[in-house]
Amino acid sequence: MTLIVLLAPVFVLTALLVFIDTGRPLLFWQERLGWKGRSFLIYKFRTMRAPFGAKAARLQDARKPSAIGRFLRTTRLDELPQLFNVVLGDMSLIGPRPLLPEDQPSNMSIRLSVRPGISGWAQVNGGKLVTPEEKEKLDE
């Protein structure tokens, strides 16, 4: 909770950038598997615009992050709301990143035996640059 208070100015600035760039809602959430296989909602700041325009027409660039969205992803500021997941007990600060249910490795027991984390060994040693197999080994 102390970390959230200390980072409050960064939260506010990031929320303002998201509001200017993508509008409301400011947060995006997605179901992930956590400790003991329990599902929970992971929170992030939105980095993409809504997929439909005002007249319900599908937008071409809807699935691409905006320039501000790319900045938030690169700096990982989009993941600040996950501190609330830590406060709620769904995540810890350090541990394997929570994966989507369909991205779980074949042997999930080791990964799901601990709380997922905001950062983990796989992120420190390559993050998005390592293959899913390498990530699995690093997380274990």
CORRAQUI-V589003 format. One line per field, one symbol per residue. phi: phi as a letter, one per 40 degrees, with the letter a starting at -180 (. if undefined). Layout:
phi=???
This chain:
phi=.ccccccdccdccccccccccbgcccbbbacbcbdfgccaccbaccbbcccbccbgcccccccbcccccccccccgcccdccccccccgcbbcbicccbcdcccccbccccccbccbcbaccccbhfccccdcccccccc
